[in-house]
Structure formats: C-alpha cells, structure tokens
C-alpha cells in the first residue's frame, strides 16, 4: 500500500485505491484512546450478570453498601462502573 505522501490535492478520488482512501481518511481523524473509557453496566440485571448471580442477590449486594462507590443512581436508573464494582467486591472482607 502506498502512503498518503503520494496523494496530492489534485488527485481525483476515483484514482485512489481502497487502501489509499482508508489511509487518507485515518490520517485526518484523531486517534481514539480507549484507556480512559469506563465499562458500564445498567440496572440490577446488569449487576447480576456482572457478578454471575441472581437479580435478587444483586439487589442485596447493592443494598449492603459494598459497591456504593461504583454505583450511580437517579430514580430507578442505575449505572454501575463494572471494573470498580469488581474491584470493590473483591476487597470485601
């Protein structure tokens, strides 16, 4: 694949190969960093799936306060940071 250095501003798009077009587009897009992204789960069913337990047991764990730092709740909407929840659940004594 030839890099974007060969492509001038006067080059028609139909003369580009698929690889050259991809390289050209990616050279103008900012790089996405997934390091800072959180993995989120939603609701009691999401927590139950994360901890591999029943929904009722997930509700008991949530109510116990073990995972308070990982859980954000507004009304009936529950959002859980899964990495932090697993870390807090693992530190349980």
ABEGO torsion letter per residue (X at the ends): XBBAAABBAABBAAABBAAAAAAAAAAABBBBBAAABBBBBBEAAAAAAAAGBBAAAAAAAAAAGAAAAABBBBEABBBBBAAAAAAAAAABX
